[in-house]
Amino acid sequence: MHSPQGQRSECVGKLGKTVQELFISLSERENLNRFPSDIPEDDLIAFFTLSTIDKGLLLDRRGDHNRLGFALQLCTVRYLGYCPDDLAHIPQTVTSYLAKQLDITSPVALILQYGQREHTRTDHLQEIVDFVGYAKAKQTDFDELEAWLTDRALEHDKPMLLFTMACEHLYKSKILRPGVTVLERLVISARQHAQQQTYDTMASILKPDTCTFLDSVLDVDDAIGRTPLYWLKYGATSNTPDDILNGIEKIEYLRQHHIEDWNVPDLNPNRLKFLAQLGQQSTNQSLQRSAPERRYPILVAFLLRTYEEIIDELIELFDRCLADCYTRAKGDLKRFQFGHA
């Protein structure tokens, strides 16, 4: 099969520190910085019921607004792992539930009054963090979280999923969740590190001639009237001789470019599987638009998996053909024996 020469074979070595846009929209950012609009009753009881020890912390607070505000921050840290700055959008079910336990009236007005004293809120939050065994994130925590996220990013590429996983990790580690933008940038950095690790692992494969071949996989091949990417994506639908020959042609095409010699033992198997799935799901246009440090690892993973799958498929097709031949031969023998009985 003809292998057209691509126009994009820009193999790169070390990835630059590319600036990626923040991925969380304004509306999502507002929601992440606010208290949830609805609290399930089970959560309300589990996280907002004040213990005797909790109430003891409130005895020396001056004024009902400080008692209620302190209680609200205390329970919110336990529930969310942080306390939103905006107290005006706390569900009334929460403030009323706490106010009832403290025998306080007009909770909404009191919370608004409490929210006006930022210094008081900050002092209370620090006291609460110490009391519940939480800690504010330090630089070492951010470094550890970024390393942890990089490992996750080797298996998952969706930024919002990584963001959610980071929040859950901080919650389990009892580290107060930092601002949304801080975590957002950590996710971006982790994804870049995962991409760099992947590219470095494949560096021995990504020679200029290999990159030219990989780009040609995305170009329409006149011999088959489609791109090799599309051609390779779809397996046989039956065990006819034409299907077997088509599979053999695919193997020959891949072996022309020595894919059987490609070796990436140091790459996380889940990362390889993930990249191969991306290749299976992507169009040639979307991959052509991708940066080379993203495009080439996806294509390498896709072709490696495809090569193995085609070999397995051919073995299965051949077995079916043999079984069909045996069945037909057995039938012919019976008819022959019957005709000469």
C-alpha positions, -999 to +999 in steps of 0.1 A: +000+000+000+012+035-008+024+055+022+020+092+014+045+116+029+029+139+055+035+176+058+037+178+096+066+156+108+078+181+134+093+157+159+102+176+191+124+167+220+116+185+252+082+201+255+081+238+261+063+252+291+032+260+270+006+282+286-027+264+287-060+282+293-078+277+326-105+250+319-132+259+345-159+283+332-171+313+352-204+296+362-186+265+373-161+286+392-189+304+410-205+271+419-173+256+432-167+286+454-203+285+469-221+264+494-241+236+476-276+248+470-291+216+483-280+194+513-294+159+516-311+153+549-287+125+558-258+149+552-274+176+572-278+153+602-244+137+599-223+169+594-244+197+610-254+181+643-234+198+670-218+175+696-214+185+733-178+192+726-187+214+696-211+234+718-185+238+744-164+258+718-192+282+714-197+292+751-172+321+750-183+336+717-197+370+720-232+374+705-255+350+687-240+359+653-206+347+664-219+315+679-239+307+648-212+318+624-185+297+642-208+267+643-215+271+606-178+273+597-170+243+619-196+221+603-189+233+568-152+224+570-161+189+581-186+187+553-168+203+524-132+204+535-132+242+532-155+271+539-168+293+511-163+330+515-199+338+504-221+330+534-251+348+519-260+317+498-260+292+526-293+271+523-318+281+550-322+245+560-286+245+572-288+278+592-322+269+606-309+235+617-279+250+635-299+279+650-325+254+664-297+235+682-283+268+696-317+282+705-311+312+682-337+331+662-333+351+629-304+330+617-303+345+582-298+381+595-272+368+620-252+350+593-251+382+572-239+401+603-212+375+610-200+377+574-192+414+577-163+408+601-137+392+579-110+393+605-133+374+630-141+348+604-104+342+596-095+338+633-124+314+638-114+294+607-079+289+620-092+278+654-116+254+637-089+240+614-068+232+644-097+217+663-109+193+636-073+182+627-071+199+594-041+218+580-038+247+556-019+236+525+019+244+524+042+243+494+052+208+502+015+198+501+011+214+467+043+196+454+030+163+467-005+169+453+010+178+419+030+146+418-001+126+428-021+143+401+006+135+375+002+098+383-036+102+379-031+122+347-012+093+331-045+074+333-071+101+330-069+131+307-102+150+315-092+181+335-125+183+355-122+147+366-086+154+378-099+185+396-125+165+414-100+138+423-077+165+437-105+178+459-113+143+472-076+136+479-073+169+499-105+160+518-092+125+527-058+140+537-076+166+559-059+195+541-081+226+537-090+230+500-072+261+485-088+284+459-102+270+427-076+286+405-047+272+425-060+236+420-068+244+384-032+254+377-020+222+395-042+201+372-028+219+341+008+214+353+001+177+361-013+171+327+018+187+311+041+166+332+022+134+322+024+144+286+061+151+289+067+117+307+049+100+279+068+117+252+101+111+269+093+074+272+086+072+234+116+093+224+135+063+211+106+056+187+099+091+176+127+095+150+121+119+121+112+091+097+088+076+122+071+109+127+067+113+089+051+078+088+028+087+117+017+119+099+010+098+067-014+077+087-037+108+089-035+115+051-058+100+025-042+071+007-051+070-030-047+032-030-075+026-005-095+059-009-093+067+028-068+074+056-048+045+070-061+056+104-097+049+093-087+017+075-070+004+106-097+012+130-122-013+117-117-051+120-132-079+100-170-085+100-168-121+088-142-148+081-142-147+044-110-149+024-113-112+015-114-103+052-083-125+059-064-109+030-074-075+042-060-083+077-028-096+062-024-064+041-028-044+073-001-064+090+022-060+060+016-023+060+025-020+097+055-042+094+069-021+066+074+006+092+088-019+118+060-015+143+068-049+157+101-034+169+085-005+188+090-010+225+077+012+254+082-010+285+085+020+309+052+035+299+023+030+323+001+002+307-030+022+316-015+053+299-008+032+268-044+018+268-058+053+274-038+068+245-048+039+222-085+046+230-080+082+222-066+072+188-096+049+182-120+077+190-103+105+172-107+117+137-077+124+115-086+161+114-086+164+152-052+146+154-038+168+126-047+198+146-031+185+178+004+195+189+030+169+179+038+160+215+002+149+218-004+136+183+025+112+181+021+093+214-016+088+206-007+074+172+021+052+185-002+037+212-030+032+187-008+014+161+008-008+188-026-019+200-040-023+165-010-044+154-017-069+183-054-069+177-051-076+140-028-106+147-052-120+172-081-114+148-063-132+119-056-162+141-093-163+150-104-159+114-081-187+103-094-210+130-130-202+119-121-209+082-105-243+092-136-251+112-159-242+083-137-262+059-138-292+083-176-290+085-180-288+048-156-316+042-174-337+068-207-330+051-192-339+017-179-371+030-213-381+044-230-374+011-203-393-007-207-423+016-244-422+014-243-420-024-221-451-026-238-471+001 
